[in-house]
Every structure is written in C-alpha cells, then in structure tokens.
C-alpha cells in the first residue's frame, strides 16, 4: 500500500514538473507588465496568408468611442504599418506591427507619444470582422474592450489621413 501511494506521488510530481515547463513564469508584480510579457512570448503564426486578405487600409472602431485607421503591409505572416488613432477631438499618428495567426489578425498599435500600447486581436475568418483589444498604460490597470474592424477603400483612407495630417500640422504650428 505504501509503495502504491509513493508511486502515485512520484507520478504526480513528474506530471506537474512536465506541465510547468510549458508555462512561462514571470516575476513582474505589475499585472499589465506580466500580461505584456506573456503576449510577447506568444507563438507567431508562420503560415502563408494571401496578401489581399490583410494588406490594405483598415478602420477599427473601439467600443470606447475611439477609432484606429491603419494602412497595413504584409510579408508572409508578418503585418506592419502606420496610421492614426483618434480619441475624442484629437488624432495622433500610430505605428502597428503584428502577425496573422490562423483566422486572427494580431496587432500591437502604439501612438506616436509612446505612452500606450493597444494589443488587438481581430477574427478575420468571417464578416463582420470583430475582435478585442487591451490598452496598456503606465500606472493604470489594463483596459479591455471590444472592437469592429473593416477594410476600407483607399480614397476614404487618404481623406482621413489628410485630415489627420492637417490637424497635426496645425497643432504643431
């Protein structure tokens, strides 16, 4: 009986040790930093996705009333680009990078101020494109939310970029 219990304990310890090797452990005390580190360690999809599925102009409407307009480029599964992030009456240039993983577009968007990180996941498997986001800010808890995404025509994107460019130019002048 004692040997059976001992064997079960040893097997349990071996299973626990094998399982714990798959999980990244971070000692960061700030949950936002810990979540960001975990996000950075996530595997990136390396499959082939046709460029016409992702590359182009995108409009992301966040459920907090803000929106992000991006011109995205694609190289294999890597996605990158730039655009603008609008909050209320102000707009700021932003950069984006990420990847395509299965039926999801994974993006990290950072406004030019560099004080926020928008971690975005969009289901691109079916219309309408919907997803989630988390805003990471220094000294604030992460703020999650939902979003709607759409690819938009180049003419609409050019008009919006010109408007943002003019507004930023007027602010800096």
C-alpha distance (Angstrom), angle and dihedral (degrees) to the residues before:
residue distance angle dihedral
X1 . . .
X2 3.81 . .
X3 3.79 91.4 .
X4 3.84 91.3 51.7
X5 3.82 90.9 51.7
X6 3.81 90.3 46.7
X7 3.82 91.0 50.5
X8 3.83 90.8 49.5
X9 3.81 91.0 50.2
X10 3.82 91.7 49.6
X11 3.83 91.5 48.3
X12 3.79 90.9 48.5
X13 3.81 91.1 50.7
X14 3.81 91.6 49.1
X15 3.82 91.6 49.2
X16 3.81 91.7 48.1
X17 3.80 91.6 48.6
X18 3.82 92.7 49.1
X19 3.81 91.6 48.1
X20 3.79 94.0 47.5
X21 3.82 91.5 54.8
X22 3.83 89.6 66.5
X23 3.82 93.8 55.1
X24 3.79 121.1 78.5
X25 3.79 112.4 -132.9
X26 3.77 118.8 -152.0
X27 3.76 125.4 -173.4
X28 3.82 95.8 -155.9
X29 3.79 110.1 131.6
X30 3.81 94.2 -155.9
X31 3.83 108.6 82.6
X32 3.82 91.3 -150.0
X33 3.80 91.9 56.9
X34 3.81 91.3 44.2
X35 3.84 91.3 51.5
X36 3.79 91.3 46.8
X37 3.82 91.3 50.9
X38 3.80 90.5 49.2
X39 3.84 89.3 49.5
X40 3.80 90.9 52.0
X41 3.81 90.2 52.4
X42 3.82 93.6 51.9
X43 3.80 113.5 116.1
X44 3.78 115.7 -104.6
X45 3.79 121.2 -135.9
X46 3.80 112.6 -113.3
X47 3.80 99.9 -174.3
X48 3.76 126.7 118.1
X49 3.80 117.0 -90.3
X50 3.80 119.7 178.2
X51 3.82 111.2 -108.8
X52 3.80 92.3 -128.3
X53 3.81 89.8 65.7
X54 3.80 95.9 62.0
X55 3.81 114.6 7.1
X56 3.78 112.7 90.8
X57 3.77 141.7 58.6
X58 3.79 118.2 -33.3
X59 3.80 133.1 -170.4
X60 3.82 117.1 -158.5
X61 3.81 117.2 -168.7
X62 3.81 111.0 -162.2
X63 3.79 119.3 -152.1
X64 3.82 90.2 -122.4
X65 3.84 89.6 68.0
X66 3.81 96.3 -101.3
X67 3.77 122.7 115.7
X68 3.78 138.7 -159.7
X69 3.81 124.7 -150.2
X70 3.80 115.2 -165.7
X71 3.78 138.8 176.7
X72 3.79 103.6 -147.3
X73 3.79 128.8 -162.3
X74 3.78 126.5 -165.6
X75 3.79 136.6 -148.2
X76 3.81 109.8 177.2
X77 3.79 105.2 -52.7
X78 3.84 93.6 -22.1
X79 3.81 115.5 104.6
X80 3.81 125.0 -167.6
X81 3.76 140.4 154.7
X82 3.76 147.3 117.1
X83 3.75 141.0 -107.4
X84 3.76 140.2 129.9
X85 3.77 138.5 -57.7
X86 3.80 115.8 -150.4
X87 3.77 123.1 -159.2
X88 3.79 117.1 175.5
X89 3.80 106.7 -49.0
X90 3.81 96.7 -19.4
X91 3.79 128.7 84.2
X92 3.77 129.0 -168.2
X93 3.78 134.0 -171.8
X94 3.78 113.3 -107.5
X95 3.78 138.5 -172.2
X96 3.78 126.7 -143.0
X97 3.78 136.4 -162.0
X98 3.74 133.7 168.6
X99 3.76 144.4 106.5
X100 3.76 146.6 -101.0
X101 3.78 113.6 -105.8
X102 3.77 114.7 -176.1
X103 3.78 105.9 -57.7
X104 3.82 94.6 -15.1
X105 3.78 133.7 92.2
X106 3.81 109.0 -147.1
X107 3.81 115.4 -164.3
X108 3.77 138.0 172.1
X109 3.81 111.0 -157.1
X110 3.81 121.7 -168.2
X111 3.83 122.6 -173.9
X112 3.81 117.2 -134.5
X113 3.82 90.3 -101.1
X114 3.81 88.7 65.3
X115 3.81 91.3 -144.7
X116 3.81 96.8 113.9
X117 3.77 139.0 43.7
X118 3.79 120.7 -155.4
X119 3.80 108.6 -159.5
X120 3.81 105.9 -162.9
X121 3.80 134.4 -172.1
X122 3.82 119.5 -175.0
X123 3.82 125.9 -174.3
X124 3.80 103.1 -133.4
X125 3.79 94.8 173.9
X126 3.81 95.4 95.3
X127 3.78 142.1 6.1
X128 2.95 132.8 -65.4
X129 3.80 93.5 47.2
X130 3.80 108.9 -134.5
X131 3.75 133.5 169.4
X132 3.75 150.3 143.3
X133 3.78 137.0 -96.4
X134 3.79 139.2 -166.2
X135 3.81 121.9 -155.7
X136 3.80 114.1 -148.2
X137 3.82 117.3 -161.4
X138 3.77 132.1 170.9
X139 3.83 111.6 -96.0
X140 3.83 93.8 4.5
X141 3.77 131.9 97.6
X142 3.82 114.2 -107.3
X143 3.80 111.6 -88.6
X144 3.83 114.4 -143.8
X145 3.78 125.9 -163.6
X146 3.78 147.3 150.5
X147 3.78 130.3 -100.2
X148 3.78 144.3 -170.2
X149 3.81 118.6 -139.1
X150 3.78 134.3 -165.2
X151 3.76 139.2 171.4
X152 3.79 109.3 -121.1
X153 3.77 134.1 -159.6
X154 3.83 118.4 -90.3
X155 3.84 92.2 -118.6
X156 3.82 93.1 58.4
X157 3.82 91.5 46.3
X158 3.82 92.3 50.0
X159 3.80 90.9 51.9
X160 3.81 91.6 49.7
X161 3.82 92.7 46.3
X162 3.81 90.9 49.2
X163 3.81 90.0 50.3
X164 3.82 92.1 49.8
X165 3.81 91.9 44.3
X166 3.81 91.2 51.7
X167 3.80 91.9 46.6
X168 3.80 92.6 49.7
X169 3.80 90.2 45.5
X170 3.81 90.2 53.1
X171 3.82 91.7 48.7
X172 3.81 92.5 51.3
X173 3.81 93.7 44.9
